[in-house]
Amino acid sequence: MKNRKKIKGEEEELRAASFYARSLIEASLDPLVTIGPDGRITDVNEATAKVTGVARKKLIGSDFSDYFTEPARAREGYQKVFKKGFVTDYPLIIRHTSGKLTEVLYSASVYKDKAGKVQGVFAAARDITERKRAEEALRESESKFKRLYDSNIIGVIFWDTAGNITQGNSEFLRIVGYTEDDLLSGRVRWKDMTPPEYAPLDEKALKEMAATEVSTPFEKEYIRKDGSRVPVVIGAVFLKGQKDAGICFVLDISERKQAEQELRKHRDHLEEMVKERTAEVAQKSEILQRQAQEILEISTPVLQIWKGVVVAPLIGTLDSQRTQKFMERLLARIVETNSPVALIDITGVPTIDTQTAQHLINTISAVRLLGAQVVLTGVRPAIAQTLVHLGVDMSEVTARSSLASGLIVAMNSLGLELSAGKKAGTKEE
């Protein structure tokens, strides 16, 4: 009775241990498999069924090597385990029934019974598909960077915060005028090549990188090996996981700076030319204004043709400016000569409009205010009709058709008579 209980207890413990082992196997996300000495599968977990597309029942008893793209290599792998006792990171490619391929690394070892006899191989596969993609992406990225680095389109350097340049491409060495030997010997240091006035910009960039790992590109200068300076634009970033070393691009902007300098010179030259031209135009404008003033004065002459008589012949169109000037000169001349009679001759005025007529009336009114009489001469029939048509009140204006007849009116108003046969030079009474 006691033996039966003991056996039953051992069987329960065995079942519990078996269940625990199975649970551990199924809990693994990696494909797990046991292989017998003949190469046939003795057990698998669900992850193996998923990666192969074959049910667990069909997998057990089948040839392990049948589920790989290279069966011979798979067979060689588990045979090595039986000979050496283990293999690590053995690369194989599992083929799914759908045709999908999964790259894995197998690690395997033999397992034995209580007597120490080898019973088979326990193998675990690690899916490295994502790792392969990452490695490929990294290789592609490194290839692109290397192509950029070697293309020498821009200068590229590896540097550290101590001021050293540990590596630089040919374009960078060309920019600063150093050689590969100078670089390898440690004679090329970015801190030593930086003029003192640009040190604050470098410090600002390092602080920015400490916070963000990247610096905003900025302009500075480097001191070249020959002592000359070269203007550059640089941008830097810390290497991944590091805070004291990084990579930096260096762009030579000498041509741009030279172009800007030439542009400034050209702009300054243009500004100087504009100033000279403006001064020249101002001078010519002043001359033209002076000439216009002179012409205006010439075009509005006021002449004393007899003691007490002045005449003002008008030629051309009257405008506000010219009328104002004419009125000023006429009034001044009347006062200057103390003339009681003024003849305004419009023989030379081609047409009369409302504005011109109003200018004349205003002038006549101003002359009357000085106590002088105005005689409007040169009033042709067409001019007379126009004045009537415009409704201009000429009732108080003495008008004559010619300057000669107007002169007779002026003489009569002075008590002088002009008759046929008398000469213009008649003495005053």
C-alpha positions in Angstrom: 0.0 0.0 0.0 2.8 2.4 0.9 4.7 1.5 -2.3 1.6 2.4 -4.4 1.3 5.8 -2.7 5.0 6.4 -3.2 4.7 5.5 -6.9 1.7 7.6 -7.3 3.4 10.5 -5.7 6.5 10.2 -7.9 4.2 10.0 -11.0 2.5 13.3 -9.9 5.8 14.9 -9.3 7.0 13.8 -12.7 3.8 15.1 -14.3 4.2 18.4 -12.5 7.9 18.7 -13.5 6.9 17.8 -17.1 4.2 20.4 -17.1 6.6 23.0 -15.7 9.2 22.2 -18.4 6.6 22.4 -21.1 5.4 25.8 -19.8 8.9 27.1 -19.8 9.4 25.9 -23.4 6.1 27.4 -24.6 6.8 30.7 -22.8 9.8 31.3 -25.0 9.2 33.6 -28.0 12.2 31.9 -29.8 11.8 28.7 -31.7 12.9 25.7 -29.5 13.5 22.2 -30.7 15.0 18.9 -29.5 16.7 16.6 -32.0 17.5 12.9 -31.7 20.7 11.3 -32.8 19.1 10.4 -36.1 18.4 14.1 -36.9 14.7 13.8 -36.4 12.7 16.3 -34.2 11.6 14.9 -30.9 9.8 18.0 -29.6 9.1 21.7 -30.5 7.4 24.7 -29.0 4.6 26.7 -30.6 7.1 29.4 -31.8 8.7 26.7 -34.0 5.3 25.8 -35.5 4.7 29.5 -36.3 8.0 30.2 -37.9 7.8 27.0 -40.1 4.0 27.1 -40.8 3.9 23.4 -39.8 1.8 22.0 -37.0 3.6 20.6 -33.9 2.3 17.1 -34.5 3.7 17.0 -38.0 7.1 18.6 -37.0 7.7 15.8 -34.4 9.3 12.9 -36.1 10.3 14.9 -39.3 13.9 15.6 -40.4 15.2 18.8 -38.7 17.1 19.8 -41.8 14.0 19.8 -44.1 12.9 23.3 -42.8 15.9 25.3 -43.9 17.0 26.8 -47.2 20.3 24.9 -46.8 19.4 21.4 -45.5 23.0 20.2 -45.6 24.3 23.1 -43.6 21.5 22.5 -41.0 22.4 18.8 -40.8 26.1 19.8 -40.4 25.1 22.1 -37.6 23.4 19.6 -35.3 26.1 17.0 -36.1 28.7 19.4 -34.7 26.7 19.6 -31.6 26.8 15.9 -31.1 30.5 15.9 -31.7 31.5 19.0 -29.7 28.7 19.2 -27.2 27.5 22.6 -28.3 27.4 25.3 -31.0 26.8 29.1 -30.6 25.3 31.6 -33.1 25.1 29.1 -36.0 23.5 31.0 -38.9 20.6 29.4 -40.8 17.5 30.5 -42.7 14.2 28.9 -41.9 11.7 28.6 -44.8 8.0 29.0 -44.0 5.4 27.0 -46.0 4.3 30.4 -47.5 7.8 31.0 -48.8 8.7 33.6 -46.2 12.4 33.3 -45.0 13.5 34.0 -41.5 17.2 34.4 -40.7 18.2 32.9 -37.3 21.2 32.2 -35.2 21.0 28.8 -33.5 22.7 28.0 -30.2 22.5 24.3 -29.2 23.9 21.8 -26.7 23.4 18.1 -26.0 21.2 16.9 -23.2 21.9 13.6 -21.3 20.0 11.1 -19.2 20.8 10.4 -15.5 23.5 7.9 -16.6 25.2 10.6 -18.6 24.3 9.2 -22.0 23.6 11.7 -24.7 19.9 11.6 -25.6 19.8 14.4 -28.1 20.3 18.1 -28.9 18.4 21.0 -27.5 18.5 24.0 -29.9 17.2 27.5 -29.6 16.9 29.9 -32.6 17.2 33.7 -32.3 15.3 35.6 -35.0 17.8 38.2 -36.4 15.7 39.6 -39.2 15.3 43.0 -37.5 19.0 43.0 -36.5 20.0 42.2 -40.1 17.8 45.1 -41.3 19.3 47.4 -38.8 22.8 46.3 -39.8 22.0 46.7 -43.4 20.6 50.2 -42.7 23.7 51.0 -40.7 26.0 49.8 -43.5 24.0 51.8 -46.0 24.2 54.9 -43.8 27.9 54.4 -43.3 28.4 53.9 -47.0 26.5 57.2 -47.8 28.5 59.0 -45.1 31.8 57.6 -46.4 30.8 58.6 -49.9 30.1 62.2 -48.7 33.3 62.1 -46.6 35.4 61.0 -49.6 33.7 63.2 -52.2 35.3 66.3 -50.6 32.2 68.4 -51.4 32.5 69.8 -47.9 35.0 69.6 -45.1 34.3 66.9 -42.5 36.2 66.4 -39.2 36.0 64.2 -36.1 36.8 66.3 -33.0 36.8 66.3 -29.3 36.0 68.9 -26.7 39.7 69.1 -25.7 40.3 70.9 -29.0 41.7 68.0 -31.0 40.9 67.0 -34.6 41.2 63.2 -34.7 40.2 62.8 -38.4 39.5 65.1 -41.4 38.9 64.6 -45.1 41.0 66.2 -47.9 38.6 69.1 -48.4 39.0 70.2 -44.7 42.8 69.9 -45.0 42.6 72.1 -48.2 40.5 74.7 -46.5 42.9 75.1 -43.6 46.1 74.5 -45.6 47.4 71.5 -43.5 48.6 68.1 -44.7 47.6 64.5 -43.7 50.9 64.3 -41.8 50.1 67.4 -39.8 46.8 65.8 -38.9 48.3 62.5 -37.9 50.9 64.2 -35.8 48.3 66.1 -33.8 49.3 69.6 -35.1 45.8 70.3 -36.3 43.7 71.5 -33.4 40.5 73.4 -33.9 41.0 75.4 -30.7 44.4 76.6 -31.9 43.1 77.5 -35.3 40.2 79.6 -33.9 40.9 83.3 -33.6 40.2 84.6 -30.0 37.3 86.7 -31.1 35.4 83.6 -32.3 36.0 81.6 -29.0 32.6 82.8 -27.5 30.8 81.4 -30.6 32.5 78.0 -30.0 31.5 78.1 -26.4 27.9 78.9 -27.2 27.8 76.0 -29.7 29.2 73.6 -27.1 26.6 74.6 -24.6 23.9 74.2 -27.2 25.2 70.7 -28.0 25.3 69.8 -24.3 21.6 70.4 -24.2 20.5 69.1 -27.6 23.5 67.2 -29.0 23.4 69.4 -32.1 24.7 73.0 -32.8 23.1 75.5 -35.1 25.4 76.2 -38.0 27.3 79.5 -37.6 30.0 81.5 -39.3 33.5 81.9 -38.0 37.1 81.9 -39.2 40.0 79.5 -39.0 43.6 80.5 -39.0 45.3 78.6 -41.8 48.7 77.0 -41.6 50.3 80.0 -43.4 48.7 82.4 -40.9 46.0 83.7 -43.2 42.3 83.4 -42.3 39.6 81.6 -44.1 35.8 82.3 -43.4 33.8 79.1 -42.9 30.3 77.9 -41.9 30.4 75.0 -39.4 27.8 72.8 -37.8 28.5 70.0 -35.3 26.9 67.1 -33.5 28.0 64.8 -30.7 28.7 61.2 -31.7 25.9 58.9 -30.4 26.2 58.2 -26.7 29.1 60.6 -26.3 29.4 64.1 -24.8 33.1 64.9 -25.5 33.5 63.9 -29.1 31.6 64.6 -32.3 31.5 65.2 -36.0 31.5 68.5 -37.7 31.0 69.8 -41.3 33.1 72.8 -42.5 32.1 74.8 -45.5 34.5 77.2 -47.2 32.6 80.5 -47.8 35.6 82.5 -49.2 34.0 83.0 -52.6 30.7 84.1 -51.0 32.5 86.6 -48.8 34.5 87.9 -51.7 31.3 88.3 -53.8 29.7 90.1 -50.8 32.7 92.4 -50.6 32.6 93.1 -54.4 28.8 93.7 -54.1 29.4 96.2 -51.2 32.1 98.0 -53.3 29.7 98.1 -56.3 26.9 99.3 -54.1 29.1 102.0 -52.5 30.2 103.0 -56.0 26.6 103.2 -57.2 25.6 105.3 -54.1 28.5 107.7 -54.8 27.4 107.9 -58.5 23.8 108.6 -57.3 25.0 111.3 -55.0 27.0 112.9 -57.7 24.2 112.6 -60.2 21.7 114.0 -57.6 24.0 116.9 -57.0 24.3 117.5 -60.7 20.6 117.3 -61.2 20.0 119.6 -58.3 22.5 122.1 -59.8 20.9 121.8 -63.3 17.5 122.2 -61.7 18.6 125.3 -59.9 19.9 126.7 -63.2 16.7 125.8 -65.0 14.6 127.5 -62.3 16.8 130.5 -62.5 16.5 130.5 -66.3 12.7 130.0 -66.0 12.6 133.0 -63.6 14.6 135.1 -66.1 12.4 134.0 -69.0 9.3 134.8 -66.9 10.7 138.2 -66.2 11.6 138.8 -69.9 8.2 137.5 -71.0 6.4 140.1 -68.8 8.2 143.3 -69.5 6.7 146.7 -68.3 8.1 149.7 -70.2 7.6 153.4 -69.7 6.9 154.8 -73.2 5.9 158.3 -72.1 6.1 160.2 -69.0 3.0 159.0 -67.0 2.4 156.1 -69.4 3.6 152.5 -69.0 2.9 149.7 -71.4 2.9 145.9 -70.6 2.8 143.7 -73.7 1.7 140.1 -73.1 2.7 137.3 -75.3 1.6 133.6 -74.9 -0.7 131.9 -72.4 -1.3 133.4 -69.0 -1.2 131.1 -66.0 -1.4 131.8 -62.3 2.4 132.1 -61.8 3.0 134.3 -64.8 0.0 136.5 -63.9 1.2 137.0 -60.4 4.7 137.9 -61.6 3.1 140.2 -64.3 0.9 142.0 -61.7 3.8 142.5 -59.3 6.0 144.0 -62.0 3.2 146.2 -63.4 2.2 147.6 -60.0 5.9 148.2 -59.0 6.6 150.0 -62.3 3.5 152.2 -61.9 4.6 153.2 -58.4 8.2 153.6 -59.5 7.3 155.9 -62.5 4.3 157.5 -60.8 2.4 156.7 -64.0 -1.4 157.4 -64.0 -2.0 155.3 -67.2 -1.1 151.7 -67.9 -1.5 150.0 -71.3 -2.0 146.3 -71.2 -1.5 144.9 -74.7 -2.8 141.4 -75.4 -2.1 141.3 -79.1 0.3 138.4 -78.5 -2.1 136.3 -76.4 -3.5 133.6 -78.8 -6.7 132.8 -77.0 -8.7 133.9 -74.0 -10.5 131.5 -71.7 -12.3 132.1 -68.4 -9.2 131.7 -66.3 -7.2 134.1 -68.5 -10.0 136.7 -68.5 -10.2 136.5 -64.7 -6.4 137.0 -64.4 -6.8 140.2 -66.5 -9.7 141.5 -64.5 -7.7 140.9 -61.3 -4.7 142.8 -62.7 -6.9 145.7 -63.8 -8.6 145.9 -60.4 -5.2 146.0 -58.7 -4.0 148.8 -60.9 -7.1 150.8 -60.2 -6.5 150.5 -56.5 -3.3 152.4 -57.1 -5.3 155.2 -58.8 -4.1 154.5 -62.3 -6.2 154.0 -65.4 -5.9 150.8 -67.5 -6.4 150.6 -71.2 -6.6 147.1 -72.6 -5.3 147.0 -76.2 -5.0 144.4 -78.9 -8.6 143.2 -78.5 -9.3 141.5 -81.8 -12.8 140.6 -82.9 -12.3 136.9 -82.0 -11.1 137.9 -78.6 -14.1 140.3 -78.1 -16.6 137.6 -79.1 -14.9 135.1 -76.7 -15.1 137.5 -73.8 -18.8 138.2 -74.5 -19.5 134.5 -74.9 -17.7 133.8 -71.5 -19.9 136.4 -69.9 -16.9 138.5 -68.6 -17.9 141.9 -67.4 -15.8 144.4 -69.3 -18.1 147.4 -68.8 -15.7 149.3 -66.7 -12.6 148.4 -68.8 -11.4 150.7 -71.6 -10.5 148.6 -74.5 -9.0 149.3 -77.9 -8.2 147.1 -80.9 -4.6 148.3 -81.3 -1.8 149.6 -79.2 -1.7 152.8 -81.3 -5.3 153.6 -80.5 -4.8 152.8 -76.9 -1.8 155.1 -76.8 -4.1 158.0 -78.1 -6.5 157.3 -75.2 -3.6 157.4 -72.8 -2.4 160.7 -74.1 -5.8 162.2 -74.1 -6.3 161.2 -70.5 -3.1 163.1 -69.7 -4.4 166.2 -71.5 -2.2 165.7 -74.5 -3.6 165.6 -78.0 -2.1 163.6 -80.8 -3.2 164.7 -84.3 -2.1 163.7 -87.8 1.2 165.3 -88.7 2.5 165.6 -85.1 5.5 163.6 -84.3 5.8 161.2 -81.4 8.4 163.5 -79.8 5.9 166.3 -79.0 7.0 168.3 -76.0 4.9 168.4 -72.9 2.9 171.5 -72.2 
